[in-house]
Amino acid sequence: MPKISVIIVNYNAKYFLKICIGSVLKSEDLSDLEIIVVDNNSTDDSCKMLKKDFPAIRLIQNKQNTGFSKANNQGVAAARGEYILILNPDTVLSSHTIQQVYEFSNKTVDIGALGVQFIDGSGCFLPECKRNFPRPKVAALKILGFSKTYYAHQIEQGAISQVDILTGAFMFIKKSVFEKVKGFDEDFFMYGEDIDLSYRIAQAGFKNYYLGGEVILHYKGESSSRDSTYFRNFYGAMHIFYKKHYKTNFIVSGLMDSMIEAMVLINSRSRNNTEKPKNKCVNWIYLGDNELTYNKLQDKLPGASGSMVHEISNKTMEVDMLFFDSAYLSFTEIIIRLAQQKDLSFAKRIISEDGSFYIGSDTSDGRGEVVLL
């Protein structure tokens, strides 16, 4: 029986999913690991890719999009591991991440869920990987766009610490604890379910932890467009949590609904108005050693000046795009380099191991880019 079951809920994130699974399969001590993908009726041939490229993975195919909570509960119900890793398809792990969180969990008394540090596609830290309990005032301020007390800024980025709320993109938890608190609340279709689960874990007497020394890449938003439905789900989840765990009345509830509708409208319009065209690539560098992949990039970027290097130098930084070949560099090395280059403005992209596509993202809240080679 495996020690750890990795549960990935997928919805139309085929290429990010392929990179994600590739990184999981590079983990140390794979003999104690199983991967279960629950697909929520994707239309992008995700399941076809999984059956072809990863036939050993356990695949559950839903005939409709059941939402994040229900699909994860399905995956956990099928899991055989002592521990569960809830993982988003738009994440990339270092080879030692799963082993490190397992060892920490196994030696820590009364542990509930465990999370790690997130960086985005440009290498910047993502504060949502450690959050405070969204008490009524905090929840209202978050809905209105004020996040200072929402994120756990009191915990250092690289610290090991107890934390209130973890993110569902990466949650490591003992299956018995998950079952004791009855898993994800399926009233949350998408967003907020991780807040609710973290809260109920703490209410049951367990301690949630943040392991800041472990860093993963999280592209964010690959399964949902940033439209009015997204914002309604995002802000509405806070309202569901608020009504479930705090006493309220119809006046406060009505006020919360009005704030949510206003923020949905404001954010939807703001999103449409701030979309900008991507800058044209003039100079790029390929960090790898595959001539065929390099030639594919040249064909894909006509008119741009490219070069192939085996190591990064100061000259490397004078470019518009930097391509990491995951067949040349380990995912651990790629994550380290992304974090080191977070303050540099050029675009960073990861090429799949088979050289058939690359992925990347230049913002922490936008959908990523997939380009076939």
C-alpha positions as CSV (number, residue, x, y, z in Angstrom):
1,M,0.0,0.0,0.0
2,P,1.3,3.5,-0.8
3,K,2.1,5.9,2.0
4,I,1.0,8.9,0.0
5,S,-1.9,9.5,-2.5
6,V,-1.6,12.5,-4.7
7,I,-5.0,13.8,-5.7
8,I,-5.2,16.1,-8.7
9,V,-8.5,17.6,-9.9
10,N,-8.3,18.6,-13.5
11,Y,-10.4,20.8,-15.7
12,N,-9.1,21.7,-19.1
13,A,-5.5,22.2,-17.9
14,K,-3.9,19.5,-20.2
15,Y,-0.5,20.9,-20.7
16,F,0.0,22.3,-17.2
17,L,-1.2,18.9,-15.9
18,K,1.4,17.1,-18.0
19,I,4.2,19.2,-16.5
20,C,2.8,18.8,-13.0
21,I,2.6,15.0,-13.2
22,G,6.1,15.0,-14.7
23,S,7.4,16.9,-11.6
24,V,5.6,14.5,-9.2
25,L,7.1,11.5,-11.0
26,K,10.6,12.9,-10.3
27,S,9.9,12.8,-6.6
28,E,12.2,10.8,-4.3
29,D,11.0,7.4,-3.2
30,L,8.2,6.9,-5.8
31,S,7.5,3.4,-4.5
32,D,5.4,4.9,-1.7
33,L,3.4,7.1,-4.0
34,E,0.2,6.8,-6.0
35,I,-1.3,9.5,-8.3
36,I,-5.1,9.9,-8.8
37,V,-6.4,12.3,-11.3
38,V,-10.1,13.3,-11.1
39,D,-11.1,14.9,-14.4
40,N,-14.2,17.2,-14.3
41,N,-15.3,16.6,-17.9
42,S,-12.5,18.3,-19.7
43,T,-12.9,19.1,-23.4
44,D,-9.2,19.6,-24.1
45,D,-8.2,15.9,-24.5
46,S,-6.7,15.8,-21.0
47,C,-7.9,12.2,-20.4
48,K,-6.6,11.1,-23.8
49,M,-3.2,12.5,-22.9
50,L,-3.2,10.8,-19.5
51,K,-4.1,7.4,-20.9
52,K,-1.3,7.7,-23.5
53,D,1.5,9.3,-21.5
54,F,0.7,8.1,-18.0
55,P,-1.1,4.8,-18.2
56,A,-0.2,3.8,-14.6
57,I,-2.0,6.8,-13.1
58,R,-5.5,6.1,-11.7
59,L,-8.0,8.2,-13.6
60,I,-11.5,9.0,-12.5
61,Q,-13.6,10.6,-15.3
62,N,-16.6,12.6,-14.3
63,K,-19.3,13.3,-16.9
64,Q,-19.8,16.8,-15.7
65,N,-17.9,19.5,-13.8
66,T,-18.7,18.6,-10.2
67,G,-16.5,21.3,-8.8
68,F,-13.2,21.3,-6.8
69,S,-14.6,20.1,-3.5
70,K,-16.7,17.1,-4.7
71,A,-14.0,15.9,-7.1
72,N,-11.3,16.0,-4.4
73,N,-13.6,14.1,-2.1
74,Q,-14.0,11.5,-4.8
75,G,-10.2,11.2,-5.2
76,V,-9.7,10.8,-1.4
77,A,-12.4,8.2,-1.2
78,A,-10.5,6.1,-3.8
79,A,-7.0,6.8,-2.2
80,R,-5.1,4.0,-0.5
81,G,-2.4,6.1,1.1
82,E,-2.0,7.0,4.8
83,Y,-1.4,10.6,3.7
84,I,-3.2,12.7,1.1
85,L,-1.7,15.4,-1.0
86,I,-4.3,17.7,-2.6
87,L,-2.5,19.2,-5.6
88,N,-3.5,21.6,-8.4
89,P,-2.6,20.7,-12.0
90,D,-1.0,24.1,-12.4
91,T,1.8,23.4,-9.9
92,V,5.4,22.2,-10.3
93,L,7.2,20.4,-7.5
94,S,10.8,20.0,-6.5
95,S,12.0,16.4,-6.3
96,H,12.3,16.5,-2.5
97,T,9.0,18.4,-1.7
98,I,6.8,15.4,-1.0
99,Q,9.4,13.5,1.0
100,Q,10.1,16.6,3.1
101,V,6.4,17.3,3.9
102,Y,5.9,13.6,4.7
103,E,8.9,13.5,7.1
104,F,7.7,16.7,8.8
105,S,4.2,15.5,9.2
106,N,5.2,12.1,10.4
107,K,7.2,13.5,13.4
108,T,4.9,16.4,14.3
109,V,2.3,15.7,17.0
110,D,-1.4,16.7,16.4
111,I,-0.6,18.0,12.9
112,G,-3.6,18.8,10.7
113,A,-2.7,20.0,7.2
114,L,0.7,21.2,5.9
115,G,1.4,23.7,3.2
116,V,4.5,25.0,1.5
117,Q,5.8,28.3,0.0
118,F,4.4,29.2,-3.5
119,I,6.1,31.3,-6.2
120,D,4.4,32.3,-9.5
121,G,5.6,31.9,-13.1
122,S,7.8,35.0,-12.8
123,G,9.4,33.7,-9.6
124,C,7.6,36.1,-7.2
125,F,6.3,34.9,-3.8
126,L,2.5,34.3,-3.6
127,P,1.2,35.4,-0.2
128,E,-2.0,33.2,-0.3
129,C,0.1,30.2,0.7
130,K,-0.2,31.3,4.4
131,R,-3.4,33.2,5.5
132,N,-5.1,34.2,8.7
133,F,-8.6,33.1,9.7
134,P,-11.1,35.4,7.8
135,R,-13.0,36.7,10.8
136,P,-16.0,38.9,9.9
137,K,-14.0,42.2,9.7
138,V,-11.1,40.5,7.8
139,A,-13.6,38.8,5.3
140,A,-15.4,42.1,4.7
141,L,-12.1,43.9,4.1
142,K,-11.0,41.2,1.7
143,I,-14.2,41.4,-0.3
144,L,-13.6,45.2,-0.5
145,G,-10.1,44.6,-1.8
146,F,-8.1,45.2,1.4
147,S,-5.9,42.1,2.0
148,K,-3.4,43.3,4.7
149,T,-4.9,41.3,7.5
150,Y,-6.1,38.4,5.2
151,Y,-2.6,37.1,4.5
152,A,-0.3,35.9,7.4
153,H,2.4,38.5,6.9
154,Q,3.5,38.0,10.5
155,I,5.0,34.6,9.3
156,E,8.3,35.0,7.5
157,Q,8.4,33.7,3.9
158,G,10.9,31.0,4.6
159,A,9.8,30.1,8.2
160,I,8.4,26.9,9.7
161,S,5.3,27.9,11.6
162,Q,1.8,27.1,12.7
163,V,-0.7,28.9,10.4
164,D,-4.4,29.4,10.3
165,I,-5.3,28.8,6.6
166,L,-3.6,26.9,3.8
167,T,-4.3,26.8,0.1
168,G,-6.0,23.9,-1.7
169,A,-3.4,24.1,-4.5
170,F,-1.1,22.1,-2.1
171,M,-2.4,20.6,1.1
172,F,-0.7,17.6,2.7
173,I,-2.9,15.9,5.3
174,K,-3.3,12.5,7.0
175,K,-6.3,10.7,5.4
176,S,-7.7,9.9,8.9
177,V,-7.7,13.6,9.7
178,F,-9.4,14.5,6.4
179,E,-12.1,11.9,7.1
180,K,-12.5,12.9,10.7
181,V,-13.4,16.5,9.6
182,K,-15.6,15.0,6.8
183,G,-13.4,16.3,3.9
184,F,-14.2,19.3,1.7
185,D,-17.6,21.0,2.1
186,E,-19.3,20.5,-1.3
187,D,-21.3,23.7,-0.8
188,F,-18.1,25.3,-2.1
189,F,-18.0,24.7,-5.8
190,M,-14.7,26.4,-6.3
191,Y,-12.7,28.7,-3.9
192,G,-13.1,29.0,-0.2
193,E,-13.2,25.2,0.4
194,D,-9.6,25.3,1.6
195,I,-10.4,28.1,4.1
196,D,-13.3,26.1,5.4
197,L,-11.3,22.8,5.6
198,S,-8.4,24.6,7.4
199,Y,-10.8,26.2,9.8
200,R,-12.5,22.9,10.7
201,I,-9.2,21.1,11.1
202,A,-8.2,23.6,13.7
203,Q,-11.6,23.4,15.3
204,A,-11.1,19.7,15.7
205,G,-8.0,20.3,17.7
206,F,-5.3,19.8,15.1
207,K,-2.6,22.3,14.1
208,N,-2.0,23.5,10.5
209,Y,1.6,24.2,9.5
210,Y,3.5,26.2,6.9
211,L,6.8,24.8,5.8
212,G,8.4,27.8,4.1
213,G,11.7,26.2,3.2
214,E,9.9,24.1,0.6
215,V,9.1,26.1,-2.5
216,I,6.8,25.0,-5.4
217,L,5.7,26.8,-8.6
218,H,2.0,27.7,-8.8
219,Y,0.8,29.2,-12.1
220,K,-2.7,29.9,-10.8
221,G,-6.0,30.1,-12.6
222,E,-5.5,27.5,-15.3
223,S,-8.9,25.9,-14.8
224,S,-10.9,29.1,-14.7
225,S,-11.2,32.3,-16.7
226,R,-11.1,35.6,-14.8
227,D,-14.7,36.5,-15.7
228,S,-17.8,37.6,-13.7
229,T,-18.5,33.9,-12.9
230,Y,-15.0,33.6,-11.4
231,F,-15.4,36.7,-9.3
232,R,-18.8,35.7,-8.1
233,N,-17.5,32.2,-7.0
234,F,-14.4,33.8,-5.4
235,Y,-16.2,36.4,-3.4
236,G,-19.3,34.3,-2.8
237,A,-17.1,31.6,-1.2
238,M,-16.2,34.1,1.5
239,H,-19.9,34.7,2.1
240,I,-20.7,31.0,2.4
241,F,-17.9,30.6,5.0
242,Y,-19.1,33.6,6.9
243,K,-22.7,32.4,7.1
244,K,-21.6,28.9,8.0
245,H,-19.2,29.7,10.9
246,Y,-20.4,33.1,12.3
247,K,-23.8,34.3,13.5
248,T,-25.4,36.7,11.2
249,N,-28.7,38.4,10.4
250,F,-30.6,39.3,7.3
251,I,-29.3,42.9,7.3
252,V,-25.6,41.8,7.5
253,S,-26.2,39.1,5.0
254,G,-27.9,41.5,2.6
255,L,-25.0,43.9,3.0
256,M,-22.5,41.2,2.2
257,D,-24.5,40.2,-0.9
258,S,-24.5,43.8,-2.1
259,M,-20.7,44.1,-1.5
260,I,-20.1,40.9,-3.4
261,E,-22.2,42.1,-6.4
262,A,-20.4,45.4,-6.4
263,M,-17.0,43.8,-6.3
264,V,-17.9,41.3,-9.1
265,L,-18.9,44.2,-11.3
266,I,-15.8,46.4,-10.5
267,N,-13.3,43.5,-10.9
268,S,-14.9,42.2,-14.1
269,R,-14.7,45.7,-15.7
270,S,-11.2,46.4,-14.3
271,R,-10.0,43.1,-15.6
272,N,-11.3,43.9,-19.1
273,N,-9.8,47.4,-19.1
274,T,-6.3,46.3,-17.9
275,E,-5.6,43.5,-20.3
276,K,-2.6,44.5,-22.3
277,P,-1.0,42.9,-25.4
278,K,2.1,40.9,-24.8
279,N,5.4,42.6,-25.6
280,K,7.1,41.4,-28.8
281,C,10.0,39.1,-28.2
282,V,13.2,40.5,-29.8
283,N,15.9,38.5,-27.9
284,W,15.6,35.1,-26.2
285,I,17.8,32.4,-24.7
286,Y,17.3,28.7,-24.6
287,L,18.9,27.0,-21.5
288,G,19.4,23.4,-22.7
289,D,21.3,21.2,-25.0
290,N,18.8,19.9,-27.6
291,E,19.4,21.2,-31.1
292,L,16.0,20.0,-32.3
293,T,14.2,21.9,-29.5
294,Y,16.3,25.0,-30.1
295,N,15.4,24.9,-33.8
296,K,11.7,24.6,-33.0
297,L,12.0,27.7,-30.9
298,Q,13.7,29.5,-33.8
299,D,10.8,28.5,-36.1
300,K,8.2,29.7,-33.5
301,L,9.9,33.0,-33.0
302,P,10.8,34.3,-36.5
303,G,12.6,37.6,-36.6
304,A,13.8,37.3,-33.0
305,S,17.4,36.7,-32.1
306,G,18.0,33.5,-30.1
307,S,20.9,31.6,-28.6
308,M,21.5,28.3,-26.8
309,V,23.4,28.3,-23.6
310,H,24.3,25.7,-21.0
311,E,24.5,28.1,-18.1
312,I,23.2,31.5,-17.1
313,S,25.5,34.5,-17.1
314,N,24.9,38.3,-16.7
315,K,24.5,38.5,-20.5
316,T,21.6,36.0,-20.2
317,M,19.6,38.7,-18.4
318,E,19.6,41.0,-21.4
319,V,16.7,39.2,-23.1
320,D,12.9,39.2,-23.5
321,M,12.4,35.5,-22.8
322,L,14.3,32.7,-21.1
323,F,13.4,29.1,-21.9
324,F,14.2,26.3,-19.3
325,D,14.3,22.9,-20.9
326,S,13.0,20.4,-18.3
327,A,14.8,17.6,-20.1
328,Y,18.1,19.5,-19.3
329,L,17.4,21.0,-15.9
330,S,15.6,19.3,-13.1
331,F,12.4,20.9,-11.9
332,T,14.2,21.6,-8.6
333,E,16.8,23.6,-10.5
334,I,14.1,25.4,-12.5
335,I,12.2,26.5,-9.4
336,I,15.5,27.7,-7.7
337,R,16.4,29.7,-10.8
338,L,12.9,31.2,-11.1
339,A,13.1,32.4,-7.5
340,Q,16.6,33.8,-8.0
341,Q,15.4,35.8,-11.0
342,K,12.1,37.1,-9.5
343,D,13.2,40.8,-9.9
344,L,14.2,40.4,-13.5
345,S,11.5,41.5,-16.0
346,F,12.0,39.1,-18.8
347,A,9.5,36.2,-19.4
348,K,10.3,32.8,-18.1
349,R,9.0,29.6,-19.8
350,I,9.4,25.9,-19.1
351,I,9.7,23.5,-22.1
352,S,8.2,20.0,-21.6
353,E,10.5,17.0,-21.4
354,D,9.5,15.8,-24.8
355,G,10.0,19.3,-26.4
356,S,6.5,19.4,-27.7
357,F,5.3,22.6,-26.0
358,Y,6.2,25.3,-23.4
359,I,4.2,26.9,-20.6
360,G,4.6,30.1,-18.5
361,S,3.0,33.1,-17.0
362,D,4.1,36.7,-16.4
363,T,1.5,37.7,-13.8
364,S,0.3,36.2,-10.5
365,D,-3.4,36.5,-11.3
366,G,-3.7,35.9,-15.1
367,R,-4.0,32.7,-17.0
368,G,-0.7,31.2,-18.3
369,E,0.5,30.7,-21.8
370,V,0.8,27.4,-23.7
371,V,2.7,27.3,-27.0
372,L,3.0,24.1,-29.1
373,L,6.4,23.4,-30.7
